[in-house]
Amino acid sequence: MENFEYNFELLKATRESKKVSAHSIAADLCLAERHIISIEENSLQYFSSESLKYTSLKKYIAALGLKNEDVIFNFNEVDPIPSLLKKE
């Protein structure tokens, strides 16, 4: 999960195309508006850890109706949950 990369421009464009404000979606997700802006700017500034940002990012992706795989590059390699669920 460390050093994950994602298409932050897609997130902002999708939110704006749905005519949803950063403030509104932040409230829906129980986040601060600055967290949404930080995600859309690919910044860690307002997050205490990368894992907290990652969790917030996944909530944001779902709220926009997108798939993790379409936003997070190499999602299956960086997300610990899918690898834990795989059968060996």
N, C-alpha and C positions, 0 to 999 in steps of 0.2 A: 504494500500500500504506500510505501514511502515514494516520494518524488513522482507522484502521479501527474499526468498531463491530461488536459481536457480542452474541449472546444468552447471556451468561455464566450466567444463572439456569437456562437449559435444560441447560447442561453439568453443573452440580452436581446438578440434579434427575435427570438421566439416570444419572449415576454412582451416586447413592444408590439409585435404583430397581433398579439391577443389583446392589446390595449389594456394591459394590467400594469399598475404602477409598482415600483420596487417596494414602496411602503405597504401596499395592499398584500402582496404575496408574502412579504416578510411577516406580517401579522398572521396570515393564514398558517404559516409554518412555525410560528412562535420563535421567530428570529428578529433581530434588529435590522432595520433598513440598511445599515452600514455593512451587515454580513452579506446581504444580497449584492450590494455594490462591490464588495470585496471579491466575491465569487466571480462576478461579471468582469472584473478587472484582473483576475488571476493573481490576487494578492492574498497574503497570509496576515495582513496587518491587524485585523480585528478578531482573529482567532487565536486562542491560547495554544493550540496544537494543530498539526497537520491532520491528525485523525478526526478532530472535531470539525475541521473544514470539510474533510472528505464525507463525513456523515451528513453534514448540512447540504453539501453538493448533491448527494444522492436524493435527499428529500426534495430539493429544488428541481432536480431533473424530473422526478415523478410528478410533482405539482404542475409542471409545464406539459405533461403528457408525453414526454420523450422517453427513450430507452437508455439505460446506462451505457450500453454498448455503442450507441450512436454518439455519445458525448465524451465519454472517458476513453482515451486511447489505450489500447491493450487492457481493457477492463478485466478480462479473464486472467490476466497475468498479475495485476496489481491488487485486485480485490480478494481479501482472504476468505470470504464466505463461499463463493462458488467452488474454490479448491477444496474447502472443507466438506462440501456436499457431494463431491465426486466419489463414485464408487471405484475401488481399486481392484 
